[in-house]
Amino acid sequence: MQTSVIFATSHGTTQKVAEKIREHIGETNCAIYNLKDNPSIDLSNYQRVIIGGSIYTGTMQKKVKEFCNANIEKLIEKSLGLFICGMNEPAFEEELKNAFPEKLLEHASSKKAVGGEFVMEKLNFFEKLIVKKVSGVKESVSKLDFDKIRQLVSETE
Ligand SMILES: Cc1cc2nc3c(=O)[nH]c(=O)nc-3n(C[C@H](O)[C@H](O)[C@H](O)COP(=O)(O)O)c2cc1C
């Protein structure tokens, strides 16, 4: 089975997750696509598709939303996994629900919030301000949930 992992990222954390997923699946059977470089992807070669992006102020990356909306009919023919990266754990369920079209959420065999990171040196002035204000965090912190990433892969087989 060939898999594509399709994602959007602002500061690299979702890419890290995509690479971790490819590590689990094996490089020969798995391609990863950053939507910034590949806005339209030919899905016909892939039986399994895993899509993810990060959440900023409650909202999924626009490129992920656009890609999902443009490819709903093709995606519901695939084995499908969906994930979000984020740091606001109490909101994960709601954020997941709002991140993807309802039809894809219904079809997906796995939907996971896999945690995230604050990488302070990569944030701009305003982002740092928001993070400090909302979460009180001043230093870089990584809260990626590697068990959830593993589950995401195994549940979409
Ligand atoms: C300005 C800002 C706003 C954020 N807002 C949210 C949010 O509303 N909910 C959430 O779960 N995480 C939020 N996060 C955390 C990001 O989703 C997290 O840093 C993620 O790992 C970023 O992934 P990326 O580098 O792939 O974009 C926010 C982060 C920043 C810097």
The ligand as a MOL file (V3000), in Angstrom:
LIG
                    3D

  0  0  0     0  0            999 V3000
M  V30 BEGIN CTAB
M  V30 COUNTS 31 33 0 0 0
M  V30 BEGIN ATOM
M  V30 1 C 0.4450 32.6000 17.9250 0
M  V30 2 C 0.1110 31.1670 18.2100 0
M  V30 3 C -1.2150 30.7900 18.3770 0
M  V30 4 C -1.5310 29.4350 18.6450 0
M  V30 5 N -2.8430 29.0820 18.8210 0
M  V30 6 C -3.1400 27.7890 19.1300 0
M  V30 7 C -4.5000 27.3920 19.3310 0
M  V30 8 O -5.4490 28.1640 19.2160 0
M  V30 9 N -4.7370 26.0930 19.6660 0
M  V30 10 C -3.7260 25.1630 19.7990 0
M  V30 11 O -4.0160 23.9860 20.1010 0
M  V30 12 N -2.4320 25.5120 19.5990 0
M  V30 13 C -2.1220 26.7820 19.2500 0
M  V30 14 N -0.8170 27.1490 19.0140 0
M  V30 15 C 0.2270 26.1270 19.0820 0
M  V30 16 C 0.6590 25.6220 17.7040 0
M  V30 17 O -0.3850 24.8970 17.1010 0
M  V30 18 C 1.9210 24.7660 17.9000 0
M  V30 19 O 2.9630 25.6370 18.2050 0
M  V30 20 C 2.2600 23.8710 16.7260 0
M  V30 21 O 3.2080 22.9350 17.1260 0
M  V30 22 C 2.7660 24.6560 15.5340 0
M  V30 23 O 3.0710 23.7720 14.4800 0
M  V30 24 P 3.7930 24.2490 13.1310 0
M  V30 25 O 5.1980 24.6290 13.4900 0
M  V30 26 O 3.7500 23.0220 12.2900 0
M  V30 27 O 3.0000 25.3560 12.5550 0
M  V30 28 C -0.4920 28.4750 18.7470 0
M  V30 29 C 0.8380 28.8800 18.5480 0
M  V30 30 C 1.1530 30.2070 18.2960 0
M  V30 31 C 2.5920 30.5780 18.1020 0
M  V30 END ATOM
M  V30 BEGIN BOND
M  V30 1 1 1 2
M  V30 2 1 2 3
M  V30 3 2 2 30
M  V30 4 2 3 4
M  V30 5 1 4 5
M  V30 6 1 4 28
M  V30 7 2 5 6
M  V30 8 1 6 7
M  V30 9 1 6 13
M  V30 10 2 7 8
M  V30 11 1 7 9
M  V30 12 1 9 10
M  V30 13 2 10 11
M  V30 14 1 10 12
M  V30 15 2 12 13
M  V30 16 1 13 14
M  V30 17 1 14 15
M  V30 18 1 14 28
M  V30 19 1 15 16
M  V30 20 1 16 17
M  V30 21 1 16 18
M  V30 22 1 18 19
M  V30 23 1 18 20
M  V30 24 1 20 21
M  V30 25 1 20 22
M  V30 26 1 22 23
M  V30 27 1 23 24
M  V30 28 2 24 25
M  V30 29 1 24 26
M  V30 30 1 24 27
M  V30 31 2 28 29
M  V30 32 1 29 30
M  V30 33 1 30 31
M  V30 END BOND
M  V30 END CTAB
M  END
